[in-house]
Amino acid sequence: MILDDFVQIDEKGLYCKYGDFYLDPKLPAKTAVITHAHADHAVSGNHDVYCTRPTASVMQLRYDRTAAKVFNIVGFNESFTIGRVTITLISAGHMLGSAQVLMEYEDTRYLYTGDYKLQPDDTCEPIEWVTTDVLITESTFADPEVIHPDPVAEIQKISSIKTNILLGAYGLGKSQRLINLISTHAPQKKILVHHRIMPINAIYQKLGIVLGPHQIYGRKLMKVQDEFVYIVPPFTFDSYIRATGVTRLFASGWKNLQVNQRDTLFISDHVDWNDILETIARTQPKQIWTLHGDGRHLKAHFNNDIFVKLL
């Protein structure tokens, strides 16, 4: 039997009272299951954290001693129990170490996706599929009008840009994916990386991910027009608003983050409308619960075929 209150949102985030734990809490919690290391999902100060090795490594890099009191490192498809709930982490394909959380309680399965993507990505584990009774899905781009383009075709567009490029991207996950895509599909470009991104690259490489040729940024290099691509985090990108002699691009699935009217780079690490529909077909839920976005389009699409609840 599906329990309507299996997870509920309170001031700390998404809470499961049947196991007394939080999923990606927004504030420090006694027990947290964390799907991936992006800051909006992985805060510091939790006591007991359950997550994958890559997630713990990035949290320890970012938060040092306040990352967590205890890290419980869990591999994909290894089950463990918190309270009365059996939990299994399933690869989510969003970034290295990202996980979906399968929760089993009284013969009912609840799958929390965290952030996830279906597009191929050589810098992280591909998404895995499991069936579930309830799909608790992020709905960032749950809109029939949002269809993400092929990332290879997007990255190949920079081949026609002969100036140096200032490329804004989130430092964790997106930057590593871009290095790999550029080195594979636009190999004539020379990749420079902001110094704050390099320690994250080191974690990826230590965990066996081949990113591709890149080097730390040098001011003298960018003064030469040699098809350099300088990857920078958002705060640095915004500070270079008056930069001359470069083409400014921001790699994102959000239209409002595209800063160049002539050149765009739509590369998203989230599912689009078609991907969500494929996920529902693959996981075969009896109910769909949505969060992190707007689930109204899914509710209208499925009408009475599948019950859709907006958390």
ABEGO torsion letter per residue (X at the ends): XBBAAABBBBAAEBBBAAAGBBBGBABBBABBBBABABAAABBBGBABBBBBAAAAAAAAAAAEAAABABBBBBBBGBBBBBEABBBBBBBAGABBGBBBBBBBBGGBBBBBAEBBBABBBAABBBBBBBBBABBBBBAAABBAABBBBBAAAAAAAAAABABBBBBBBBABGAAAAAAAAAAAABAABBBBBBAAAAAAAAAAAAAGBBAEBBBBBBAAAAABBAGBBBBBBAAAAAAAAABBGBBBBBBBABAAABABAABBBBBBABBBAAAAAAAAAAAGBABBBBBGEBAAAAAAAAEAABBBBBX
